[in-house]
Amino acid sequence: MKTRAAVILFVLFSAFAQIAWAQTPAPTSAEYRPDVQYPEYMPLWREGWQWTDENGDRVRYAYEGMPLGGYLFATFRNTGSEALEVKDVLMQGVSLADAVAFESQAKVPGMEAIPASIKFSKLPAEQIDKLVEAGEPVWWKVEPTLIPPGGMGEVTIRLRRDPKVESIRLSVPVAQNKTEATEFQVARRQPRFFSINFSPSLDEVYAYLRHQSGKGIAPKRILIDDLDVTERSRILADEAVDTVPVIIKMDRPFEEGSYHFFTAEYEDGSIAQACLGAWQVGLVYGMWGCTQGKDPEQTARTYITDLAAHNVNVFMIHCGGVANEYLHTPEGQQLLESHGIRRMMTWPSRDRDAIFYFLIDEPDAADFTSKMLDPYKRIGSRAQYLVDRCKLFRRHDPKNRPILLNINNTFKPENWYTYAQLTDIPCADPYYQEGVQSVWACDPTNMGAYLKPTYVYAVGEIYQSAGAPNPMHLILHTCRFDFKPEESPYRAPTPEEKRIEVYYSLAAGAKQLSYWWYSATDNYPDSRYYGVGGSAPEMKALWKEIGLVGAEVRTLAEQVTLGCPAGLSIKGPRMIWARSLLAGEDTVVILVVNDNMASDRVGTVIRPIDNAKLTVQTPAWLKPAAAFEITCEGTRDVSWQAADGGVRFDLGTVNVTRLLVITKDTGLRDRLQHLYQKDFAANVQKLLAQSAAPTK
């Protein structure tokens, strides 16, 4: 794995007579952050698309040691007296606006995304060669779109490959005959913000830092928007823990949707920096698709009532017909609100309150169709169009809600790296069952890598590493494949698989989850995918489990949304899989999965683990005062004792999963139980009363 980069700053002045700006932003810092390689997941990456070689065999895009790229970040300040919109950035003296060029100039909002690439540029070959040597930019953006006088901005550039040069120069043209530039060394590593989260009232920040040494080293100074907030920060560090929480209490709340710049300075001279918008949408537990019927109101009410009864709190659209039409009326909005369900939307609206916007679906699948490009240079060809589309959303959105972009499974794993930083919410759909179906249909000899839902955790780890510190959303598969026999139909997901996938997602860092989808042939014209809204017994069993596990994770919503994955030392039986989340300064969440399981075309086999004992080394700043577990029926006692700077659990029998909490907050359990009783207990009681349907 190549190293991340750090920053050597100085000011250069050059002449660009063809560009004139009235403002003068001053660059402050820059870094190159290469993609993190995960060789252990390489057996999972099968292309699975229609790209074949000269023998007609499917090409496997990923291979051991495959080259990856990374992100280049640079921050600057608008020192002018007017708002600034940066329309070009120079990299190695070359205009990115001219270099990352569209294949067609007909950029019409709402039309199919147009490919962009340096291949379509009309710049001289020597300038393109400079960019290729510097890593080959795939897409670039500046946020926020309008930078107020005195405000800060961030340039983000996606590079296809690691640069071959030792240093890179970035310049923001600011006036005729003048530019200010930042030059930095590519190979020097920097610490980073791995997660930044805001309290619901946006007056507290929960940030988590990781130092390049791998140790939990505390920064000496914390800044927000270049203002020193160290005295308002609680910095918690233990060298044995790779992640350092920083809790910052603001003197006044952030404005929702406003962009802010976070800096952590270290004694060794290294600097962590990040820019993101201030949002807190809570733990999303969503559902795609819907039911159909003849009466709009009754159909919508039946559907929304069913979502709420299964502890779903976000309607993720992809719902056609009369129910969808009704849900777009004022009465439909009231119906959603009465059940505590918010909605994702595909376009800003002044009369409907979106939790976030859906930018576009699966642009990496569209990248595959860019036949004018080399197959190894297609990924990301729709990205620059999407940058422009984000700007369009911003201009039309009075509330400045966050934007979600979903990435599919084409050109794995490079697709997730390539698009991770494009929007506010990186989203992926790691459909484990779709992967298994494809293996059985095409190359069953590779089934070993798919015996467990490792695919979900692998995608989550990669996406979190590339998209941090933004909140990650993962979509889990809930369909039976009702294909024609020659198209390899496949069974529905089992309840055990879905429960494990949820735990894997949270362990990877997801703060938002949703399911694709609800629709079924009982009530929807699409006959290929049979969802949890259908009447088949195995789908009812799956839908029930989604409701039960939803009660568990939503009970811990605050700890998940304000927390971050961390590498605590956990020891236990060989077949126990356990990961940890730091939740602020006083709580640790332990996600436990029974790893003694396997899935095939028939279903899931899982063998309970008896007499399971688990030892968790807690951070030095956390002295455990209580430990308990969360179940679908609320909080529950668990046998534990303090031991050797940590906690030793006696879990007894582990069937599928266990959700453990260690805290020094003696009032936490009562608060969580109160939340559970208020919001989830009645739903769970009804779900448990349903007869257990066998998984087929």
ROFI-468021 format. One line per field, with one value per residue (C-alpha): residue number from 1; residue in three letters; x, y, z. Coordinates in steps of 0.5 Angstrom, whole numbers, plus 2048, in hexadecimal, padded with zeros to 3 digits. Layout:
N
resi = [NUM_...]
resn = [ala_...]
xx = [X_...]
yy = [Y_...]
zz = [Z_...]
end
This chain:
696
resi = [1_2_3_4_5_6_7_8_9_10_11_12_13_14_15_16_17_18_19_20_21_22_23_24_25_26_27_28_29_30_31_32_33_34_35_36_37_38_39_40_41_42_43_44_45_46_47_48_49_50_51_52_53_54_55_56_57_58_59_60_61_62_63_64_65_66_67_68_69_70_71_72_73_74_75_76_77_78_79_80_81_82_83_84_85_86_87_88_89_90_91_92_93_94_95_96_97_98_99_100_101_102_103_104_105_106_107_108_109_110_111_112_113_114_115_116_117_118_119_120_121_122_123_124_125_126_127_128_129_130_131_132_133_134_135_136_137_138_139_140_141_142_143_144_145_146_147_148_149_150_151_152_153_154_155_156_157_158_159_160_161_162_163_164_165_166_167_168_169_170_171_172_173_174_175_176_177_178_179_180_181_182_183_184_185_186_187_188_189_190_191_192_193_194_195_196_197_198_199_200_201_202_203_204_205_206_207_208_209_210_211_212_213_214_215_216_217_218_219_220_221_222_223_224_225_226_227_228_229_230_231_232_233_234_235_236_237_238_239_240_241_242_243_244_245_246_247_248_249_250_251_252_253_254_255_256_257_258_259_260_261_262_263_264_265_266_267_268_269_270_271_272_273_274_275_276_277_278_279_280_281_282_283_284_285_286_287_288_289_290_291_292_293_294_295_296_297_298_299_300_301_302_303_304_305_306_307_308_309_310_311_312_313_314_315_316_317_318_319_320_321_322_323_324_325_326_327_328_329_330_331_332_333_334_335_336_337_338_339_340_341_342_343_344_345_346_347_348_349_350_351_352_353_354_355_356_357_358_359_360_361_362_363_364_365_366_367_368_369_370_371_372_373_374_375_376_377_378_379_380_381_382_383_384_385_386_387_388_389_390_391_392_393_394_395_396_397_398_399_400_401_402_403_404_405_406_407_408_409_410_411_412_413_414_415_416_417_418_419_420_421_422_423_424_425_426_427_428_429_430_431_432_433_434_435_436_437_438_439_440_441_442_443_444_445_446_447_448_449_450_451_452_453_454_455_456_457_458_459_460_461_462_463_464_465_466_467_468_469_470_471_472_473_474_475_476_477_478_479_480_481_482_483_484_485_486_487_488_489_490_491_492_493_494_495_496_497_498_499_500_501_502_503_504_505_506_507_508_509_510_511_512_513_514_515_516_517_518_519_520_521_522_523_524_525_526_527_528_529_530_531_532_533_534_535_536_537_538_539_540_541_542_543_544_545_546_547_548_549_550_551_552_553_554_555_556_557_558_559_560_561_562_563_564_565_566_567_568_569_570_571_572_573_574_575_576_577_578_579_580_581_582_583_584_585_586_587_588_589_590_591_592_593_594_595_596_597_598_599_600_601_602_603_604_605_606_607_608_609_610_611_612_613_614_615_616_617_618_619_620_621_622_623_624_625_626_627_628_629_630_631_632_633_634_635_636_637_638_639_640_641_642_643_644_645_646_647_648_649_650_651_652_653_654_655_656_657_658_659_660_661_662_663_664_665_666_667_668_669_670_671_672_673_674_675_676_677_678_679_680_681_682_683_684_685_686_687_688_689_690_691_692_693_694_695_696]
resn = [met_lys_thr_arg_ala_ala_val_ile_leu_phe_val_leu_phe_ser_ala_phe_ala_gln_ile_ala_trp_ala_gln_thr_pro_ala_pro_thr_ser_ala_glu_tyr_arg_pro_asp_val_gln_tyr_pro_glu_tyr_met_pro_leu_trp_arg_glu_gly_trp_gln_trp_thr_asp_glu_asn_gly_asp_arg_val_arg_tyr_ala_tyr_glu_gly_met_pro_leu_gly_gly_tyr_leu_phe_ala_thr_phe_arg_asn_thr_gly_ser_glu_ala_leu_glu_val_lys_asp_val_leu_met_gln_gly_val_ser_leu_ala_asp_ala_val_ala_phe_glu_ser_gln_ala_lys_val_pro_gly_met_glu_ala_ile_pro_ala_ser_ile_lys_phe_ser_lys_leu_pro_ala_glu_gln_ile_asp_lys_leu_val_glu_ala_gly_glu_pro_val_trp_trp_lys_val_glu_pro_thr_leu_ile_pro_pro_gly_gly_met_gly_glu_val_thr_ile_arg_leu_arg_arg_asp_pro_lys_val_glu_ser_ile_arg_leu_ser_val_pro_val_ala_gln_asn_lys_thr_glu_ala_thr_glu_phe_gln_val_ala_arg_arg_gln_pro_arg_phe_phe_ser_ile_asn_phe_ser_pro_ser_leu_asp_glu_val_tyr_ala_tyr_leu_arg_his_gln_ser_gly_lys_gly_ile_ala_pro_lys_arg_ile_leu_ile_asp_asp_leu_asp_val_thr_glu_arg_ser_arg_ile_leu_ala_asp_glu_ala_val_asp_thr_val_pro_val_ile_ile_lys_met_asp_arg_pro_phe_glu_glu_gly_ser_tyr_his_phe_phe_thr_ala_glu_tyr_glu_asp_gly_ser_ile_ala_gln_ala_cys_leu_gly_ala_trp_gln_val_gly_leu_val_tyr_gly_met_trp_gly_cys_thr_gln_gly_lys_asp_pro_glu_gln_thr_ala_arg_thr_tyr_ile_thr_asp_leu_ala_ala_his_asn_val_asn_val_phe_met_ile_his_cys_gly_gly_val_ala_asn_glu_tyr_leu_his_thr_pro_glu_gly_gln_gln_leu_leu_glu_ser_his_gly_ile_arg_arg_met_met_thr_trp_pro_ser_arg_asp_arg_asp_ala_ile_phe_tyr_phe_leu_ile_asp_glu_pro_asp_ala_ala_asp_phe_thr_ser_lys_met_leu_asp_pro_tyr_lys_arg_ile_gly_ser_arg_ala_gln_tyr_leu_val_asp_arg_cys_lys_leu_phe_arg_arg_his_asp_pro_lys_asn_arg_pro_ile_leu_leu_asn_ile_asn_asn_thr_phe_lys_pro_glu_asn_trp_tyr_thr_tyr_ala_gln_leu_thr_asp_ile_pro_cys_ala_asp_pro_tyr_tyr_gln_glu_gly_val_gln_ser_val_trp_ala_cys_asp_pro_thr_asn_met_gly_ala_tyr_leu_lys_pro_thr_tyr_val_tyr_ala_val_gly_glu_ile_tyr_gln_ser_ala_gly_ala_pro_asn_pro_met_his_leu_ile_leu_his_thr_cys_arg_phe_asp_phe_lys_pro_glu_glu_ser_pro_tyr_arg_ala_pro_thr_pro_glu_glu_lys_arg_ile_glu_val_tyr_tyr_ser_leu_ala_ala_gly_ala_lys_gln_leu_ser_tyr_trp_trp_tyr_ser_ala_thr_asp_asn_tyr_pro_asp_ser_arg_tyr_tyr_gly_val_gly_gly_ser_ala_pro_glu_met_lys_ala_leu_trp_lys_glu_ile_gly_leu_val_gly_ala_glu_val_arg_thr_leu_ala_glu_gln_val_thr_leu_gly_cys_pro_ala_gly_leu_ser_ile_lys_gly_pro_arg_met_ile_trp_ala_arg_ser_leu_leu_ala_gly_glu_asp_thr_val_val_ile_leu_val_val_asn_asp_asn_met_ala_ser_asp_arg_val_gly_thr_val_ile_arg_pro_ile_asp_asn_ala_lys_leu_thr_val_gln_thr_pro_ala_trp_leu_lys_pro_ala_ala_ala_phe_glu_ile_thr_cys_glu_gly_thr_arg_asp_val_ser_trp_gln_ala_ala_asp_gly_gly_val_arg_phe_asp_leu_gly_thr_val_asn_val_thr_arg_leu_leu_val_ile_thr_lys_asp_thr_gly_leu_arg_asp_arg_leu_gln_his_leu_tyr_gln_lys_asp_phe_ala_ala_asn_val_gln_lys_leu_leu_ala_gln_ser_ala_ala_pro_thr_lys]
xx = [800_803_803_7FE_801_802_803_809_806_809_806_807_805_804_801_7FA_7F8_7F2_7EF_7ED_7E9_7E8_7E9_7EF_7EF_7F5_7F7_7F8_7FA_7FA_7FB_7FA_7F7_7F8_7F2_7F3_7F4_7F1_7F4_7F0_7EA_7EC_7E9_7E2_7E3_7E0_7DE_7D8_7D6_7D6_7DE_7E1_7E8_7EA_7E8_7E1_7E2_7E0_7E6_7E8_7E9_7EC_7F3_7F8_7FC_7F8_7FA_7F5_7F5_7F3_7F0_7F4_7F1_7F2_7EF_7F0_7ED_7E9_7EC_7E8_7E2_7DD_7DA_7DF_7DD_7E3_7E2_7E9_7EF_7F6_7FA_801_7FF_7FA_7F2_7EE_7E8_7EB_7EE_7E8_7E4_7DD_7DC_7D6_7D5_7CE_7CE_7C6_7C4_7BF_7C2_7C7_7CD_7D2_7D9_7DF_7E7_7ED_7ED_7E8_7EC_7EF_7F5_7FC_7FE_804_7FF_7FB_802_803_7FC_7FD_804_801_7FC_7F6_7F0_7EA_7E5_7E6_7E2_7E2_7DD_7DA_7D7_7D7_7DD_7DB_7E0_7E5_7E2_7E6_7E5_7E8_7EA_7E9_7EC_7EC_7F2_7F2_7F8_7FE_802_809_80B_80E_80A_804_802_7FB_7F9_7F3_7F3_7F0_7F2_7F5_7FC_7FC_7FB_7FC_7FF_800_805_806_80A_806_809_809_803_7FE_7F9_7F2_7EB_7E8_7E1_7DD_7D6_7D2_7CD_7C6_7C6_7CC_7D0_7D4_7D9_7DC_7E2_7E7_7EE_7F3_7FA_7FF_803_7FD_7FD_7F8_7FC_7F8_7F9_7FB_7F6_7EF_7ED_7E6_7E6_7ED_7EB_7EE_7E9_7EE_7EB_7E4_7E6_7E7_7ED_7ED_7F3_7F6_7FC_7F9_7F3_7F4_7EE_7EE_7E7_7E7_7E0_7DF_7DA_7D8_7D6_7D0_7CD_7D0_7CB_7C8_7CB_7D1_7D8_7DD_7E5_7E8_7EF_7F4_7FB_800_807_80A_808_803_7FC_7F5_7F0_7E9_7E3_7DC_7D5_7D1_7CB_7C9_7C3_7C3_7C4_7C0_7BD_7B9_7B5_7B5_7AF_7A8_7A1_79C_795_78F_78D_793_791_790_796_79B_798_799_7A0_7A2_79F_7A3_7A9_7A8_7A6_7AD_7B1_7B2_7B3_7B5_7B1_7B7_7B2_7B2_7AB_7A6_79F_799_79D_7A3_79E_79A_7A1_7A2_79C_79B_797_79D_7A2_79D_79D_7A4_7A5_7A0_7A4_7AB_7AD_7B1_7B2_7B8_7B7_7BA_7B9_7B8_7B1_7AF_7A9_7AC_7B1_7B6_7BB_7C0_7C0_7C2_7C6_7C6_7C7_7CD_7D1_7D6_7D2_7D1_7D9_7D9_7D5_7DB_7DD_7E1_7E6_7EB_7E7_7ED_7EB_7E3_7E2_7E0_7DF_7D8_7DB_7DC_7D5_7D2_7D7_7D3_7CC_7CE_7CF_7C8_7C5_7C8_7C6_7BE_7BE_7BC_7BE_7C5_7C3_7C9_7C9_7CA_7CD_7CD_7D2_7D1_7D6_7D9_7E1_7E2_7E5_7E7_7E0_7DF_7E6_7E4_7DE_7DE_7E0_7DB_7D5_7D3_7D1_7D4_7D0_7D1_7CD_7D1_7CC_7CE_7C9_7CA_7D1_7D0_7CB_7D0_7D5_7D0_7CE_7D5_7DB_7D9_7E0_7E1_7DB_7E0_7E1_7D9_7D7_7D6_7D4_7DB_7DA_7D6_7DB_7E0_7DC_7DB_7E2_7E5_7DF_7E0_7E8_7E7_7E1_7E3_7E1_7DA_7D4_7D4_7CD_7CD_7C7_7C6_7C2_7BB_7B9_7B8_7BA_7B4_7B8_7B6_7B9_7BF_7C1_7C2_7BD_7BF_7BC_7BA_7BF_7BF_7BD_7C4_7C8_7C4_7C5_7CD_7CD_7CA_7D0_7D5_7D2_7D3_7DA_7DC_7DA_7D3_7CE_7C9_7C5_7C0_7BD_7BC_7B6_7AF_7AB_7A9_7A5_79F_79E_7A3_7A4_7AC_7AC_7B4_7B5_7B0_7B0_7AE_7A8_7A6_7A1_7A7_7A8_7B0_7AF_7AA_7B0_7B5_7B0_7AF_7B7_7B8_7B3_7B6_7BD_7BB_7B8_7BF_7C3_7BF_7BF_7C6_7C5_7C9_7CF_7CF_7CE_7D3_7D8_7DE_7E1_7E7_7EC_7EC_7EF_7EA_7EB_7E6_7E5_7E8_7E1_7DE_7DF_7DF_7E0_7E0_7DD_7DF_7D9_7DB_7DF_7DB_7D9_7DB_7D7_7D9_7D6_7D6_7D5_7D5_7DA_7D8_7D4_7D3_7CE_7CC_7C7_7C2_7C3_7C7_7CB_7CD_7D0_7CF_7D5_7D4_7D8_7DA_7DF_7E1_7E7_7E6_7EC_7E9_7EC_7F0_7EB_7E5_7E5_7DF_7D9_7D4_7D3_7CD_7CA_7C5_7C0_7B9_7B6_7BA_7C0_7C2_7C7_7CD_7D2_7D9_7DE_7E4_7EA_7F1_7EF_7E9_7E3_7E2_7DB_7D8_7D4_7D1_7CE_7CF_7CA_7CB_7CD_7CD_7CE_7D2_7D2_7D8_7D7_7D9_7D2_7CE_7C8_7C9_7C5_7BF_7BF_7BF_7BA_7B5_7B7_7B5_7AF_7AC_7AE_7AF_7AC_7A5_7A8_7AC_7A7_7A2_7A8_7AA_7A3_7A3_7A4_7AB_7AB_7B0_7B6_7B6]
yy = [800_807_80C_812_819_81F_826_82B_832_838_83E_83E_843_842_845_843_849_845_844_84A_84A_850_84C_849_843_840_839_836_82F_829_821_81B_815_80F_809_804_7FD_7F7_7F1_7EC_7EE_7ED_7E6_7E9_7EE_7EB_7F0_7EC_7F0_7EF_7F1_7EB_7E9_7E7_7E0_7E2_7E1_7E7_7EB_7EC_7F3_7F3_7EF_7EE_7F4_7F8_800_805_80C_811_818_81F_824_82B_830_838_83E_844_84A_84E_853_84F_848_843_83E_83A_838_835_832_831_82B_82B_831_82E_830_82A_82E_82C_826_822_823_820_81C_820_827_827_827_827_826_820_81C_816_817_819_816_81A_819_81C_818_81C_823_827_829_828_821_824_827_820_81C_821_81F_817_818_81B_816_817_81B_818_81D_823_828_82E_82E_832_835_83C_83E_844_84A_847_840_83A_835_82E_82B_824_820_819_816_80F_80D_80F_814_813_81A_81B_822_825_82C_82F_836_83A_83F_846_84C_84D_84C_849_842_83F_838_833_82E_827_821_81B_815_818_816_81A_818_818_819_813_815_81B_81C_821_821_821_829_82A_82D_827_824_81D_81C_816_816_811_813_810_80C_808_80A_80E_814_81B_821_827_82C_82C_831_832_837_839_83B_837_833_82F_832_830_829_822_81E_817_813_80C_80A_803_805_807_80C_813_816_81E_820_828_82C_832_839_839_834_833_835_82F_82D_832_830_830_82E_82A_82A_826_828_823_824_820_826_822_824_821_825_824_828_826_828_829_824_81E_81A_815_80D_80C_805_806_802_802_800_800_7FC_7FD_7FE_801_806_80B_80D_806_803_809_808_800_801_806_803_7FD_800_804_7FD_7FA_800_803_80B_80D_80C_80B_80C_808_807_807_808_80A_80A_80E_813_814_814_81B_81E_822_81D_818_81C_81C_815_814_819_816_80F_813_811_816_815_816_81A_81A_822_828_82A_830_82C_825_824_820_81C_81C_81C_816_819_813_80B_807_80C_806_802_807_808_801_803_809_805_80A_80A_804_7FF_801_808_808_808_80F_812_814_818_81F_81F_81D_823_828_824_825_82D_82D_82A_82F_835_832_830_835_830_82E_826_821_81D_816_812_80B_807_800_7FA_7FB_7FB_7F9_7FB_802_804_805_809_80D_810_810_818_81A_81C_81D_816_810_80A_803_7FD_7F7_7F2_7EB_7E7_7EA_7E8_7E1_7E0_7E2_7DE_7D8_7DA_7DB_7D8_7D4_7D2_7D9_7D8_7D7_7DF_7E0_7DB_7E0_7E8_7EA_7EE_7F3_7F4_7F5_7FA_7FE_7FE_800_806_808_809_80D_811_813_817_817_813_80C_809_802_7FF_7F7_7F2_7F0_7EC_7E5_7E5_7E2_7E2_7DD_7D6_7D8_7DE_7DB_7DC_7DD_7DC_7E2_7E4_7E1_7E4_7E2_7E5_7EC_7EC_7EB_7F0_7F5_7F4_7F4_7FB_7FE_7FB_7FE_805_806_80B_809_803_801_7FB_7FA_7F9_7F8_7F7_7F0_7ED_7EC_7F4_7F6_7F5_7F4_7EC_7EB_7ED_7EB_7EF_7EF_7F2_7EB_7E6_7E0_7DD_7DE_7E6_7E7_7E3_7E8_7EE_7EC_7EC_7F3_7F5_7F2_7F4_7FB_7FC_7FA_7FE_804_804_805_80A_810_80C_80A_810_814_80E_80B_804_803_7FE_7FC_7F5_7F0_7E9_7E3_7DC_7DB_7DB_7E1_7E8_7EE_7F5_7FC_803_809_80D_813_813_80F_809_803_7FF_7F8_7F4_7EC_7E8_7E0_7DE_7D7_7D8_7D6_7D8_7D4_7D4_7D0_7D5_7D6_7D2_7D5_7D1_7D4_7D5_7D3_7D6_7DC_7E1_7E7_7EC_7F3_7F8_7FF_805_809_80E_80A_806_802_803_7FF_7FA_7F7_7F4_7F7_7F2_7F2_7F2_7F8_7F8_7F2_7F0_7EC_7E9_7EE_7F0_7F5_7F1_7F4_7FB_7F8_7F4_7EC_7EA_7E3_7E3_7DC_7D9_7DE_7DC_7E1_7E8_7EC_7F3_7F5_7FC_7FE_805_80A_80D_80A_80D_80A_804_807_80C_807_803_809_80A_803_802_809_808_800_7FC_7FB_7FA_7F4_7F1_7F1_7EE_7E9_7E6_7E5_7DD_7DC_7DA_7D5_7D8_7D4]
zz = [800_7FE_803_804_803_807_805_804_802_7FF_7FA_7F3_7EE_7E7_7E1_7DE_7DA_7D7_7DE_7E3_7E9_7EE_7F5_7F8_7FB_7FF_7FF_806_805_801_801_7FD_800_7FC_7FC_802_7FF_802_7FE_803_7FF_7F8_7F7_7F8_7F2_7EC_7E6_7E4_7DF_7D7_7D6_7D3_7D0_7C9_7CC_7CE_7D5_7DA_7DC_7E3_7E4_7EB_7EC_7F2_7F2_7ED_7ED_7F0_7F1_7F6_7F8_7F8_7FD_7FE_802_801_803_7FF_802_7FD_7FE_7FA_7FA_7F6_7F1_7EF_7E8_7E6_7EA_7E7_7E8_7E6_7E3_7DE_7DF_7E1_7DE_7D8_7D9_7DC_7D6_7D4_7CE_7CC_7CD_7CE_7D6_7D7_7DE_7DF_7D9_7D9_7DC_7D7_7D7_7D9_7D8_7D7_7D0_7CE_7D0_7CA_7CE_7CB_7CC_7D1_7D5_7D6_7D7_7DD_7E0_7DF_7E2_7E8_7E9_7E3_7E6_7E5_7E8_7EC_7F0_7F5_7FB_7FD_7F6_7F9_7FE_802_803_808_807_806_800_7FE_7F8_7F7_7F1_7F0_7ED_7E9_7EB_7F0_7ED_7EA_7EC_7F3_7F4_7F1_7F0_7F1_7EF_7EF_7EA_7EE_7EA_7E3_7E3_7EA_7ED_7F4_7F4_7F9_7F8_7FC_7FC_7FA_7FF_806_80A_80E_813_812_814_813_816_817_81A_81D_823_821_823_81F_825_826_822_823_81F_81E_81C_81A_81A_814_81A_81B_822_826_826_829_825_828_825_822_81D_81A_814_816_81D_823_827_82B_831_830_82D_831_82E_830_82E_830_82C_82C_828_821_822_826_827_827_82A_829_82C_828_82B_826_821_81A_814_811_80B_80C_80A_80F_80F_815_816_81B_81C_81F_823_81D_818_815_814_813_80F_80C_80A_80A_80B_812_811_816_813_819_818_811_811_80A_805_7FD_7F9_7FB_7FA_7F5_7F5_7F2_7F7_7F8_7FF_802_7FE_801_808_808_805_80A_810_80E_80E_815_818_816_819_812_812_80B_805_7FF_7F9_7F3_7F4_7EE_7ED_7F1_7F8_7F6_7F3_7F9_7FE_7F9_7FC_802_805_803_807_80D_80D_80D_812_816_816_818_811_80C_805_800_7FA_7F3_7F2_7F7_7F9_7FD_800_801_807_804_809_803_7FB_7F7_7F1_7ED_7ED_7EB_7E7_7E7_7E3_7DE_7DE_7DB_7D4_7D3_7CD_7CA_7D0_7D2_7D7_7DC_7DC_7DC_7E3_7E5_7DE_7E1_7E7_7E4_7E2_7E9_7EC_7E7_7E9_7F1_7EF_7EC_7F2_7F7_7F2_7F3_7FA_7FF_805_803_804_803_7FD_7FC_7F6_7F6_7F3_7F0_7EF_7E8_7E8_7EF_7F3_7F0_7EF_7F6_7F7_7F1_7F3_7FA_7FB_7F6_7FA_802_803_7FF_7FE_7FB_7FA_7FC_7FA_7FD_7FB_7F4_7F4_7F6_7F1_7EC_7EE_7EE_7E7_7E4_7E8_7EE_7EF_7F3_7F8_7FD_7FE_7FE_804_808_807_807_801_805_80A_805_801_807_809_802_802_809_808_801_803_80A_80E_80A_80D_809_807_805_801_803_7FE_800_7FA_7F7_7F0_7EC_7E5_7E0_7E1_7DC_7E0_7E6_7EB_7F2_7F9_7FE_803_809_810_813_80D_80D_815_814_80E_812_818_812_810_816_818_811_813_810_813_80E_80C_807_804_7FC_7FC_7FE_7F7_7F6_7F0_7F4_7F3_7EE_7E7_7E7_7E7_7E8_7EF_7F5_7FB_802_801_7FE_801_800_807_806_805_80B_80F_80C_80D_814_816_813_817_81D_81C_81A_821_824_820_820_828_827_822_826_827_820_81D_821_821_81D_81C_820_821_828_82A_82B_82C_82C_829_822_81F_822_81D_822_820_824_823_828_829_82C_832_837_833_82F_82A_829_823_823_81E_81E_818_818_813_80B_806_7FF_7FA_7FF_805_80B_810_817_81D_824_828_82F_835_831_835_832_835_833_834_835_834_83A_83A_83B_842_841_846_843_83D_83A_833_82E_82C_827_82E_831_836_839_83F_83D_841_841_846_846_844_842_840_83C_83D_83C_83A_83B_835_836_82F_829_824_81E_821_828_829_82F_832_837_83A_840_840_845_842_83B_83C_83F_839_834_837_837_830_82E_832_82F_828_827_82C_829_822_825_829_823_81E_823_824_81C_81B_819_811_80F_80A_804]
end
